């Protein structure tokens, strides 16, 4: 009986220690749509998962939280803000807009919603990395240009670190996009994480200081 009780106590202490270590790691939240969520991928294959591995290997002790929702628009992002703020993140990667564009929503609406998201995060003193995206050519050059301009203007307005096109390093690499022509494969997710890293790392604290 004593041995069993001691084992249970030991396991409890190990679990508690693990929780404390995790609590010591500042949160880096990936807040986005299906690209962030890892639509069509297995557990551990999304770009936030790849980002966690990359940061760990470089000595950045952050806990990457995947807060991606498949199908989410910028309007959904505004509605989800409270839940993100409750996580008390140090950094948030904002990756929204693709579903707005695919649905042909007015760029002014996308801009207004993303502006609300960035303003709320700023007011909470959270560091932001804004991730942009583009649209297939069949949406027309005028609409695509107006859509892409939304991200550039908001990055300038909020003085936010910015990756204009998170797919820029995978578009010509085989086996990086799923059969739907939209979502990244596991290989694509690895590349997205590495595309974000050069902009993200200057925003982070290295080690546990």
C-alpha positions as a Markdown table, in Angstrom:
| # | Residue | x | y | z |
|---|---|---|---|---|
| 1 | Unk | 0.0 | 0.0 | 0.0 |
| 2 | Unk | 2.8 | 2.4 | 0.9 |
| 3 | Unk | 4.6 | 1.7 | -2.3 |
| 4 | Unk | 1.5 | 2.3 | -4.3 |
| 5 | Unk | 0.8 | 5.6 | -2.5 |
| 6 | Unk | 4.4 | 6.7 | -3.0 |
| 7 | Unk | 4.2 | 6.0 | -6.7 |
| 8 | Unk | 0.9 | 8.0 | -7.0 |
| 9 | Unk | 2.5 | 10.9 | -5.2 |
| 10 | Unk | 5.6 | 10.7 | -7.4 |
| 11 | Unk | 3.5 | 10.7 | -10.5 |
| 12 | Unk | 1.5 | 13.7 | -9.2 |
| 13 | Unk | 4.7 | 15.6 | -8.4 |
| 14 | Unk | 6.1 | 14.9 | -11.9 |
| 15 | Unk | 2.9 | 16.1 | -13.5 |
| 16 | Unk | 2.8 | 19.2 | -11.3 |
| 17 | Unk | 6.5 | 20.0 | -12.2 |
| 18 | Unk | 5.7 | 19.6 | -15.9 |
| 19 | Unk | 2.8 | 22.0 | -15.5 |
| 20 | Unk | 5.0 | 24.5 | -13.7 |
| 21 | Unk | 7.6 | 24.3 | -16.4 |
| 22 | Unk | 5.0 | 24.9 | -19.1 |
| 23 | Unk | 3.6 | 27.8 | -17.1 |
| 24 | Unk | 7.1 | 29.3 | -17.1 |
| 25 | Unk | 7.1 | 29.4 | -20.9 |
| 26 | Unk | 5.5 | 32.5 | -22.4 |
| 27 | Unk | 2.7 | 31.8 | -24.8 |
| 28 | Unk | 3.0 | 32.4 | -28.5 |
| 29 | Unk | -0.4 | 32.1 | -30.1 |
| 30 | Unk | -1.0 | 31.3 | -33.8 |
| 31 | Unk | -4.4 | 32.9 | -34.4 |
| 32 | Unk | -5.8 | 32.1 | -37.8 |
| 33 | Unk | -8.0 | 30.0 | -40.1 |
| 34 | Unk | -7.5 | 26.5 | -41.7 |
| 35 | Unk | -3.9 | 27.2 | -42.7 |
| 36 | Unk | -3.1 | 27.7 | -39.0 |
| 37 | Unk | -5.4 | 24.9 | -37.9 |
| 38 | Unk | -3.7 | 22.3 | -40.1 |
| 39 | Unk | -6.7 | 21.4 | -42.2 |
| 40 | Unk | -6.3 | 18.0 | -43.8 |
| 41 | Unk | -3.2 | 17.2 | -41.8 |
| 42 | Unk | -2.3 | 14.7 | -39.0 |
| 43 | Unk | -1.6 | 15.8 | -35.5 |
| 44 | Unk | 1.8 | 17.5 | -35.3 |
| 45 | Unk | 1.9 | 18.5 | -39.0 |
| 46 | Unk | 0.5 | 22.1 | -38.8 |
| 47 | Unk | 2.8 | 25.1 | -39.2 |
| 48 | Unk | 2.4 | 26.0 | -35.4 |
| 49 | Unk | 3.7 | 22.5 | -34.6 |
| 50 | Unk | 6.6 | 23.0 | -37.0 |
| 51 | Unk | 7.2 | 26.4 | -35.4 |
| 52 | Unk | 7.3 | 24.9 | -31.9 |
| 53 | Unk | 10.0 | 22.4 | -33.1 |
| 54 | Unk | 12.0 | 25.2 | -34.8 |
| 55 | Unk | 11.9 | 27.5 | -31.8 |
| 56 | Unk | 12.8 | 24.6 | -29.4 |
| 57 | Unk | 15.8 | 23.7 | -31.5 |
| 58 | Unk | 17.0 | 27.3 | -31.4 |
| 59 | Unk | 16.7 | 27.7 | -27.7 |
| 60 | Unk | 13.5 | 29.9 | -27.6 |
| 61 | Unk | 11.4 | 28.7 | -24.7 |
| 62 | Unk | 7.9 | 29.5 | -25.8 |
| 63 | Unk | 4.8 | 27.5 | -25.8 |
| 64 | Unk | 3.2 | 27.7 | -29.2 |
| 65 | Unk | -0.6 | 27.5 | -29.0 |
| 66 | Unk | -2.6 | 26.6 | -32.1 |
| 67 | Unk | -5.7 | 28.8 | -32.2 |
| 68 | Unk | -6.6 | 28.2 | -35.8 |
| 69 | Unk | -10.2 | 27.5 | -36.9 |
| 70 | Unk | -11.0 | 26.1 | -40.3 |
| 71 | Unk | -13.3 | 28.3 | -42.3 |
| 72 | Unk | -12.8 | 31.3 | -40.1 |
| 73 | Unk | -13.1 | 34.8 | -41.5 |
| 74 | Unk | -11.8 | 38.1 | -40.1 |
| 75 | Unk | -15.3 | 38.6 | -38.7 |
| 76 | Unk | -14.8 | 35.4 | -36.7 |
| 77 | Unk | -11.4 | 36.6 | -35.6 |
| 78 | Unk | -13.1 | 39.7 | -34.0 |
| 79 | Unk | -15.6 | 37.4 | -32.3 |
| 80 | Unk | -12.8 | 35.2 | -30.9 |
| 81 | Unk | -10.6 | 38.0 | -29.5 |
| 82 | Unk | -11.7 | 37.6 | -25.9 |
| 83 | Unk | -10.7 | 34.0 | -25.8 |
| 84 | Unk | -7.2 | 34.9 | -27.2 |
| 85 | Unk | -6.7 | 37.6 | -24.7 |
| 86 | Unk | -7.6 | 35.2 | -21.9 |
| 87 | Unk | -4.5 | 33.2 | -22.9 |
| 88 | Unk | -2.3 | 36.2 | -22.0 |
| 89 | Unk | 0.1 | 35.6 | -24.9 |
| 90 | Unk | 3.3 | 37.4 | -25.3 |
| 91 | Unk | 3.2 | 37.2 | -29.0 |
| 92 | Unk | 0.3 | 36.5 | -31.5 |
| 93 | Unk | 0.7 | 35.6 | -35.2 |
| 94 | Unk | -2.4 | 36.8 | -36.9 |
| 95 | Unk | -3.2 | 34.8 | -40.1 |
| 96 | Unk | -6.7 | 35.7 | -41.4 |
| 97 | Unk | -8.2 | 37.0 | -44.6 |
| 98 | Unk | -8.0 | 34.1 | -47.0 |
| 99 | Unk | -11.6 | 33.0 | -46.4 |
| 100 | Unk | -12.8 | 36.6 | -46.8 |
| 101 | Unk | -11.0 | 36.8 | -50.2 |
| 102 | Unk | -12.3 | 33.4 | -51.4 |
| 103 | Unk | -15.8 | 34.5 | -50.6 |
| 104 | Unk | -15.3 | 37.7 | -52.5 |
| 105 | Unk | -16.0 | 39.9 | -49.4 |
| 106 | Unk | -15.2 | 43.6 | -49.8 |
| 107 | Unk | -11.6 | 44.3 | -48.9 |
| 108 | Unk | -12.8 | 47.3 | -46.8 |
| 109 | Unk | -14.6 | 44.8 | -44.5 |
| 110 | Unk | -11.5 | 42.6 | -44.2 |
| 111 | Unk | -9.5 | 45.7 | -43.3 |
| 112 | Unk | -12.0 | 46.9 | -40.7 |
| 113 | Unk | -12.1 | 43.6 | -39.0 |
| 114 | Unk | -8.3 | 43.0 | -39.0 |
| 115 | Unk | -7.8 | 46.6 | -37.7 |
| 116 | Unk | -10.0 | 45.7 | -34.7 |
| 117 | Unk | -8.0 | 42.6 | -34.1 |
| 118 | Unk | -4.7 | 44.3 | -34.2 |
| 119 | Unk | -5.9 | 47.3 | -32.1 |
| 120 | Unk | -7.2 | 44.9 | -29.4 |
| 121 | Unk | -3.9 | 43.0 | -29.2 |
| 122 | Unk | -1.9 | 46.3 | -29.2 |
| 123 | Unk | -4.0 | 47.6 | -26.4 |
| 124 | Unk | -3.3 | 44.5 | -24.4 |
| 125 | Unk | 0.5 | 45.1 | -25.0 |
| 126 | Unk | 0.9 | 41.9 | -27.0 |
| 127 | Unk | 3.5 | 41.7 | -29.8 |
| 128 | Unk | 2.0 | 40.9 | -33.2 |
| 129 | Unk | 3.2 | 39.3 | -36.4 |
| 130 | Unk | 0.8 | 39.9 | -39.3 |
| 131 | Unk | 0.8 | 37.1 | -41.9 |
| 132 | Unk | -0.6 | 38.0 | -45.3 |
| 133 | Unk | -1.9 | 35.8 | -48.1 |
| 134 | Unk | -3.0 | 36.3 | -51.7 |
| 135 | Unk | -5.7 | 34.8 | -53.9 |
| 136 | Unk | -5.9 | 32.6 | -57.1 |
| 137 | Unk | -5.5 | 34.6 | -60.4 |
| 138 | Unk | -9.1 | 34.0 | -61.4 |
| 139 | Unk | -10.3 | 36.5 | -58.8 |
| 140 | Unk | -9.0 | 39.3 | -61.0 |
| 141 | Unk | -6.0 | 41.6 | -60.7 |
| 142 | Unk | -8.0 | 44.6 | -59.3 |
| 143 | Unk | -9.6 | 42.6 | -56.5 |
| 144 | Unk | -6.3 | 40.8 | -55.7 |
| 145 | Unk | -4.4 | 44.0 | -55.6 |
| 146 | Unk | -7.0 | 45.6 | -53.2 |
| 147 | Unk | -7.0 | 42.5 | -51.1 |
| 148 | Unk | -3.2 | 42.4 | -50.7 |
| 149 | Unk | -3.1 | 46.1 | -50.0 |
| 150 | Unk | -5.2 | 45.5 | -46.9 |
| 151 | Unk | -2.3 | 43.7 | -45.2 |
| 152 | Unk | 0.3 | 46.2 | -46.3 |
| 153 | Unk | -1.7 | 49.2 | -45.0 |
| 154 | Unk | -2.5 | 47.6 | -41.7 |
| 155 | Unk | 1.1 | 46.6 | -41.1 |
| 156 | Unk | 2.2 | 50.2 | -41.8 |
| 157 | Unk | -0.6 | 51.7 | -39.6 |
| 158 | Unk | 0.2 | 49.4 | -36.6 |
| 159 | Unk | 4.0 | 49.3 | -37.1 |
| 160 | Unk | 3.6 | 45.5 | -37.1 |
| 161 | Unk | 6.2 | 43.0 | -38.2 |
| 162 | Unk | 4.8 | 41.6 | -41.4 |
| 163 | Unk | 5.2 | 38.6 | -43.8 |
| 164 | Unk | 3.3 | 39.7 | -46.9 |
| 165 | Unk | 2.8 | 36.2 | -48.3 |
| 166 | Unk | 3.3 | 33.2 | -46.0 |
| 167 | Unk | 3.3 | 30.8 | -49.1 |
| 168 | Unk | 6.1 | 32.7 | -50.8 |
| 169 | Unk | 8.8 | 30.0 | -50.1 |
| 170 | Unk | 6.7 | 27.0 | -51.1 |
| 171 | Unk | 4.8 | 28.0 | -54.2 |
| 172 | Unk | 7.3 | 26.4 | -56.6 |
| 173 | Unk | 8.2 | 23.5 | -54.3 |
| 174 | Unk | 6.6 | 20.1 | -55.2 |
| 175 | Unk | 4.3 | 18.3 | -52.7 |
| 176 | Unk | 3.8 | 21.4 | -50.5 |
| 177 | Unk | 0.1 | 22.1 | -51.3 |
| 178 | Unk | -2.7 | 19.6 | -50.8 |
| 179 | Unk | -4.9 | 18.3 | -53.7 |
| 180 | Unk | -7.4 | 21.1 | -53.0 |
| 181 | Unk | -4.9 | 23.6 | -54.2 |
| 182 | Unk | -5.3 | 25.8 | -51.1 |
| 183 | Unk | -4.0 | 24.1 | -47.9 |
| 184 | Unk | -0.4 | 23.2 | -47.1 |
| 185 | Unk | 0.8 | 19.7 | -46.7 |
| 186 | Unk | 3.0 | 18.7 | -43.8 |
| 187 | Unk | 6.0 | 19.7 | -45.9 |
| 188 | Unk | 4.4 | 23.0 | -46.8 |
| 189 | Unk | 3.7 | 23.7 | -43.1 |
| 190 | Unk | 7.4 | 23.2 | -42.3 |
| 191 | Unk | 8.3 | 25.7 | -45.0 |
| 192 | Unk | 5.7 | 28.2 | -43.7 |
| 193 | Unk | 7.2 | 28.0 | -40.2 |
| 194 | Unk | 10.7 | 28.7 | -41.6 |
| 195 | Unk | 9.3 | 31.6 | -43.6 |
| 196 | Unk | 7.9 | 33.2 | -40.4 |
| 197 | Unk | 11.1 | 32.6 | -38.3 |
| 198 | Unk | 13.3 | 35.5 | -39.6 |
| 199 | Unk | 10.6 | 38.0 | -38.8 |
| 200 | Unk | 9.5 | 36.3 | -35.6 |
| 201 | Unk | 12.8 | 35.7 | -33.9 |
| 202 | Unk | 13.7 | 39.4 | -33.3 |
| 203 | Unk | 10.4 | 39.7 | -31.4 |
| 204 | Unk | 11.3 | 36.9 | -28.9 |
| 205 | Unk | 13.4 | 36.5 | -25.8 |
| 206 | Unk | 15.9 | 33.8 | -25.9 |
| 207 | Unk | 16.4 | 31.5 | -23.0 |
| 208 | Unk | 14.4 | 31.9 | -19.8 |
| 209 | Unk | 15.3 | 35.5 | -18.9 |
